[in-house]
């Protein structure tokens, strides 16, 4: 079995033939914790199967021979139109700051998303 640790400490495991094995309930729990989602056990099982199926499909796509296919970022001919950034003063800053439960003078305090 071959396993690789992904960015979010999720472990993807492959058997000796390179077939993706399973996205475990433990992996779903880690992902749910990072996303601050409260999942029931049956949801973890359901999502582990669904994510596993998605990863298996993505793995099948990697088997395609794309040597003669041009790199394409979009196909409809639209172009990005850039504009200069403009600083705009928002008149009601105090209204927004007052609406937050935790604040410090002109700053708002939000919960950390990276450190639990």
DRENDREN-496427 format. One line per 3 residues: number of its first residue (from 1); for each residue x, y, z of N, C-alpha, C, O. Coordinates in nm, 2 decimals. Example, Ala and Ser with C-alpha at 12.3 -4.5 7.8 and 13.67 -1.06 7.14 Angstrom:
% DRENDREN-496427
1 = 1.32,-0.57,0.78,1.23,-0.45,0.78,1.32,-0.33,0.78,1.42,-0.33,0.85 | 1.28,-0.22,0.71,1.37,-0.11,0.71,1.29,0.00,0.79,1.34,0.11,0.80;
END
This chain:
% DRENDREN-496427
1 = 0.09,-0.12,0.00,0.00,0.00,0.00,0.09,0.12,0.00,0.19,0.13,0.07 | 0.05,0.22,-0.08,0.12,0.35,-0.09,0.03,0.46,-0.04,-0.08,0.47,-0.08 | 0.08,0.54,0.06,0.00,0.65,0.11,0.08,0.78,0.09,0.20,0.78,0.10;
4 = 0.00,0.89,0.07,0.07,1.02,0.06,-0.01,1.11,0.15,-0.14,1.11,0.15 | 0.06,1.20,0.22,-0.01,1.30,0.31,-0.03,1.42,0.23,0.06,1.48,0.17 | -0.15,1.47,0.23,-0.19,1.59,0.16,-0.17,1.71,0.25,-0.13,1.70,0.36;
7 = -0.19,1.83,0.19,-0.17,1.96,0.26,-0.24,1.97,0.39,-0.19,2.02,0.49 | -0.36,1.91,0.40,-0.44,1.93,0.52,-0.43,1.81,0.61,-0.52,1.78,0.69 | -0.32,1.74,0.61,-0.30,1.62,0.68,-0.40,1.51,0.65,-0.43,1.42,0.74;
10 = -0.45,1.51,0.53,-0.54,1.40,0.49,-0.45,1.30,0.42,-0.36,1.34,0.34 | -0.47,1.17,0.44,-0.39,1.07,0.38,-0.47,1.00,0.27,-0.58,0.94,0.30 | -0.41,1.00,0.15,-0.47,0.92,0.04,-0.39,0.79,0.03,-0.26,0.80,0.02;
13 = -0.45,0.68,0.03,-0.38,0.55,0.02,-0.42,0.48,-0.11,-0.54,0.48,-0.15 | -0.32,0.42,-0.17,-0.34,0.34,-0.29,-0.29,0.20,-0.27,-0.20,0.18,-0.19 | -0.36,0.10,-0.33,-0.31,-0.03,-0.32,-0.20,-0.06,-0.42,-0.15,0.04,-0.48;
16 = -0.15,-0.18,-0.42,-0.03,-0.21,-0.50,-0.05,-0.19,-0.65,0.05,-0.18,-0.72 | -0.17,-0.18,-0.70,-0.20,-0.16,-0.84,-0.22,-0.01,-0.87,-0.25,0.03,-0.98 | -0.21,0.07,-0.77,-0.23,0.22,-0.79,-0.38,0.26,-0.78,-0.41,0.37,-0.81;
19 = -0.47,0.17,-0.74,-0.61,0.20,-0.73,-0.63,0.28,-0.60,-0.58,0.23,-0.49 | -0.70,0.39,-0.60,-0.73,0.46,-0.48,-0.81,0.37,-0.38,-0.91,0.31,-0.43 | -0.78,0.37,-0.26,-0.85,0.28,-0.17,-0.97,0.34,-0.11,-1.08,0.30,-0.15;
22 = -0.96,0.43,-0.02,-1.08,0.49,0.04,-1.05,0.62,0.11,-0.94,0.63,0.17 | -1.13,0.71,0.10,-1.13,0.84,0.18,-1.20,0.80,0.31,-1.32,0.78,0.30 | -1.13,0.79,0.42,-1.19,0.74,0.54,-1.28,0.84,0.62,-1.28,0.96,0.59;
25 = -1.36,0.78,0.71,-1.44,0.87,0.79,-1.35,0.96,0.88,-1.39,1.07,0.91 | -1.23,0.91,0.91,-1.13,0.99,0.99,-1.09,1.11,0.90,-1.08,1.23,0.95 | -1.07,1.09,0.77,-1.03,1.20,0.68,-1.15,1.30,0.67,-1.12,1.42,0.67;
28 = -1.27,1.25,0.67,-1.38,1.34,0.66,-1.40,1.42,0.79,-1.43,1.54,0.79 | -1.37,1.36,0.90,-1.37,1.43,1.03,-1.27,1.54,1.04,-1.30,1.65,1.08 | -1.15,1.51,0.99,-1.05,1.62,0.99,-1.09,1.73,0.90,-1.08,1.85,0.94;
31 = -1.14,1.70,0.78,-1.19,1.80,0.69,-1.31,1.88,0.75,-1.31,2.00,0.73 | -1.40,1.81,0.81,-1.51,1.88,0.88,-1.47,1.97,0.99,-1.52,2.08,1.00 | -1.37,1.93,1.07,-1.32,2.01,1.18,-1.25,2.14,1.12,-1.28,2.25,1.17;
34 = -1.18,2.12,1.01,-1.11,2.24,0.95,-1.22,2.34,0.89,-1.20,2.46,0.89 | -1.33,2.28,0.85,-1.44,2.36,0.79,-1.54,2.40,0.89,-1.64,2.47,0.86 | -1.52,2.36,1.01,-1.61,2.39,1.13,-1.75,2.34,1.10,-1.85,2.41,1.12;
37 = -1.76,2.22,1.05,-1.89,2.15,1.02,-1.91,2.04,1.13,-1.82,1.97,1.16 | -2.03,2.03,1.18,-2.06,1.93,1.27,-2.14,1.82,1.20,-2.25,1.84,1.16 | -2.07,1.71,1.17,-2.13,1.60,1.09,-2.16,1.48,1.18,-2.09,1.45,1.28;
40 = -2.27,1.42,1.15,-2.31,1.30,1.22,-2.23,1.18,1.16,-2.18,1.19,1.05 | -2.23,1.07,1.23,-2.15,0.95,1.19,-2.20,0.90,1.05,-2.12,0.87,0.97 | -2.33,0.90,1.03,-2.38,0.85,0.90,-2.34,0.95,0.78,-2.32,0.90,0.67;
43 = -2.33,1.08,0.81,-2.29,1.17,0.71,-2.14,1.15,0.68,-2.10,1.16,0.57 | -2.06,1.12,0.78,-1.92,1.10,0.76,-1.90,0.98,0.67,-1.82,0.98,0.58 | -1.98,0.87,0.69,-1.97,0.75,0.61,-2.01,0.79,0.47,-1.94,0.75,0.37;
46 = -2.12,0.86,0.45,-2.17,0.89,0.32,-2.07,0.98,0.25,-2.04,0.95,0.13 | -2.02,1.08,0.31,-1.92,1.17,0.25,-1.79,1.10,0.22,-1.73,1.13,0.11 | -1.75,1.01,0.30,-1.62,0.94,0.27,-1.64,0.86,0.14,-1.54,0.85,0.06;
49 = -1.75,0.79,0.12,-1.78,0.72,0.00,-1.79,0.81,-0.12,-1.73,0.78,-0.22 | -1.86,0.92,-0.11,-1.87,1.02,-0.22,-1.74,1.08,-0.26,-1.71,1.09,-0.38 | -1.66,1.12,-0.16,-1.53,1.18,-0.19,-1.44,1.08,-0.25,-1.36,1.11,-0.34;
52 = -1.44,0.96,-0.20,-1.37,0.85,-0.26,-1.40,0.83,-0.41,-1.31,0.81,-0.49 | -1.53,0.83,-0.44,-1.57,0.82,-0.58,-1.52,0.93,-0.67,-1.48,0.91,-0.78 | -1.53,1.05,-0.61,-1.48,1.17,-0.69,-1.33,1.16,-0.71,-1.28,1.18,-0.82;
55 = -1.25,1.12,-0.61,-1.11,1.10,-0.63,-1.08,0.99,-0.73,-0.98,1.00,-0.81 | -1.15,0.88,-0.73,-1.13,0.77,-0.82,-1.16,0.82,-0.96,-1.08,0.79,-1.06 | -1.26,0.90,-0.98,-1.29,0.96,-1.12,-1.18,1.05,-1.16,-1.14,1.05,-1.28;
58 = -1.13,1.14,-1.07,-1.02,1.23,-1.10,-0.90,1.15,-1.14,-0.82,1.19,-1.23 | -0.87,1.04,-1.07,-0.76,0.95,-1.10,-0.77,0.90,-1.24,-0.67,0.89,-1.32 | -0.89,0.86,-1.28,-0.91,0.81,-1.42,-0.88,0.91,-1.52,-0.83,0.88,-1.63;
61 = -0.91,1.04,-1.49,-0.89,1.15,-1.59,-0.74,1.16,-1.61,-0.69,1.20,-1.72 | -0.66,1.13,-1.51,-0.51,1.14,-1.52,-0.45,1.04,-1.62,-0.34,1.05,-1.67 | -0.53,0.94,-1.66,-0.49,0.84,-1.76,-0.50,0.89,-1.90,-0.45,0.82,-1.99;
64 = -0.57,1.00,-1.92,-0.59,1.05,-2.06,-0.46,1.09,-2.12,-0.37,1.15,-2.06 | -0.44,1.06,-2.25,-0.32,1.11,-2.33,-0.35,1.25,-2.38,-0.43,1.27,-2.47 | -0.29,1.35,-2.32,-0.31,1.49,-2.36,-0.19,1.55,-2.42,-0.18,1.67,-2.43;
67 = -0.10,1.47,-2.48,0.02,1.52,-2.54,-0.01,1.62,-2.66,0.07,1.72,-2.67 | -0.11,1.59,-2.73,-0.14,1.67,-2.85,-0.25,1.77,-2.83,-0.31,1.82,-2.92 | -0.29,1.80,-2.70,-0.40,1.89,-2.67,-0.34,2.02,-2.62,-0.25,2.02,-2.53;
70 = -0.38,2.13,-2.68,-0.33,2.26,-2.64,-0.38,2.30,-2.51,-0.49,2.26,-2.47 | -0.30,2.37,-2.43,-0.34,2.42,-2.30,-0.44,2.52,-2.32,-0.43,2.62,-2.40 | -0.55,2.51,-2.25,-0.67,2.60,-2.26,-0.71,2.64,-2.12,-0.74,2.56,-2.04;
73 = -0.73,2.77,-2.10,-0.78,2.82,-1.98,-0.93,2.85,-1.99,-1.01,2.84,-1.89 | -0.98,2.88,-2.11,-1.12,2.90,-2.13,-1.14,2.89,-2.28,-1.05,2.90,-2.36 | -1.27,2.87,-2.33,-1.29,2.84,-2.47,-1.39,2.93,-2.54,-1.42,2.91,-2.65;
76 = -1.44,3.03,-2.47,-1.55,3.11,-2.52,-1.50,3.24,-2.58,-1.58,3.32,-2.62 | -1.37,3.27,-2.58,-1.31,3.39,-2.64,-1.32,3.52,-2.55,-1.28,3.62,-2.60 | -1.37,3.50,-2.43,-1.38,3.62,-2.34,-1.24,3.66,-2.29,-1.15,3.57,-2.28;
79 = -1.22,3.79,-2.27,-1.09,3.83,-2.22,-1.11,3.90,-2.09,-1.22,3.96,-2.06 | -1.01,3.89,-2.00,-1.02,3.97,-1.88,-1.00,4.12,-1.91,-0.91,4.15,-1.99 | -1.07,4.20,-1.85,-1.06,4.34,-1.86,-1.02,4.40,-1.72,-1.10,4.39,-1.63;
82 = -0.90,4.45,-1.71,-0.85,4.49,-1.58,-0.87,4.64,-1.57,-0.88,4.72,-1.67 | -0.89,4.69,-1.45,-0.91,4.83,-1.42,-0.81,4.86,-1.31,-0.77,4.77,-1.23 | -0.78,4.98,-1.29,-0.70,5.03,-1.18,-0.77,5.02,-1.05,-0.89,5.04,-1.05;
85 = -0.70,4.97,-0.95,-0.77,4.97,-0.82,-0.79,5.11,-0.77,-0.70,5.20,-0.79 | -0.90,5.13,-0.71,-0.94,5.27,-0.66,-0.97,5.25,-0.51,-1.04,5.16,-0.47 | -0.91,5.34,-0.43,-0.95,5.34,-0.29,-1.08,5.42,-0.27,-1.09,5.53,-0.32;
88 = -1.17,5.36,-0.21,-1.30,5.42,-0.18,-1.32,5.42,-0.03,-1.31,5.32,0.03 | -1.36,5.53,0.02,-1.39,5.55,0.16,-1.53,5.50,0.19,-1.63,5.55,0.12 | -1.55,5.41,0.28,-1.68,5.36,0.31,-1.73,5.45,0.43,-1.66,5.46,0.53;
91 = -1.84,5.51,0.41,-1.89,5.61,0.50,-1.94,5.56,0.63,-1.93,5.63,0.74 | -1.99,5.43,0.64,-2.05,5.38,0.76,-1.96,5.28,0.83,-2.02,5.17,0.87 | -1.84,5.30,0.84,-1.75,5.21,0.91,-1.79,5.18,1.05,-1.79,5.07,1.10;
94 = -1.83,5.28,1.12,-1.88,5.26,1.26,-2.00,5.17,1.27,-2.01,5.09,1.37 | -2.09,5.18,1.17,-2.21,5.09,1.17,-2.16,4.95,1.16,-2.22,4.86,1.23 | -2.07,4.92,1.08,-2.02,4.78,1.06,-1.95,4.73,1.19,-1.97,4.62,1.24;
97 = -1.86,4.82,1.24,-1.78,4.78,1.36,-1.87,4.76,1.48,-1.85,4.66,1.55 | -1.97,4.84,1.49,-2.07,4.82,1.60,-2.15,4.69,1.59,-2.20,4.65,1.69 | -2.17,4.64,1.47,-2.25,4.52,1.46,-2.17,4.39,1.50,-2.23,4.29,1.51;
100 = -2.04,4.40,1.52,-1.96,4.28,1.56,-1.96,4.27,1.71,-1.95,4.37,1.78 | -1.97,4.14,1.76,-1.98,4.13,1.90,-1.84,4.16,1.97,-1.84,4.21,2.08 | -1.73,4.13,1.90,-1.60,4.16,1.96,-1.53,4.27,1.87,-1.52,4.25,1.75;
103 = -1.49,4.37,1.94,-1.42,4.48,1.87,-1.31,4.54,1.96,-1.32,4.53,2.08 | -1.22,4.61,1.89,-1.12,4.68,1.97,-1.10,4.81,1.89,-1.03,4.82,1.79 | -1.15,4.92,1.94,-1.15,5.05,1.88,-1.20,5.04,1.74,-1.32,5.02,1.72;
106 = -1.12,5.06,1.64,-1.16,5.06,1.50,-1.14,4.92,1.43,-1.15,4.91,1.31 | -1.11,4.82,1.51,-1.08,4.69,1.45,-1.19,4.59,1.50,-1.24,4.61,1.61 | -1.22,4.49,1.42,-1.31,4.39,1.46,-1.23,4.26,1.49,-1.12,4.24,1.43;
109 = -1.28,4.18,1.58,-1.22,4.05,1.62,-1.30,3.94,1.56,-1.42,3.93,1.58 | -1.23,3.85,1.49,-1.30,3.73,1.44,-1.23,3.61,1.49,-1.12,3.61,1.53 | -1.31,3.49,1.49,-1.25,3.37,1.54,-1.14,3.32,1.44,-1.14,3.34,1.32;
112 = -1.04,3.26,1.50,-0.93,3.21,1.42,-0.97,3.09,1.34,-1.05,3.01,1.39 | -0.93,3.08,1.22,-0.96,2.96,1.14,-0.85,2.86,1.13,-0.87,2.75,1.08 | -0.73,2.90,1.17,-0.61,2.81,1.15,-0.57,2.75,1.28,-0.52,2.63,1.28;
115 = -0.59,2.81,1.39,-0.55,2.75,1.52,-0.67,2.72,1.60,-0.75,2.81,1.63 | -0.68,2.60,1.65,-0.79,2.56,1.73,-0.75,2.56,1.87,-0.83,2.53,1.96;
END
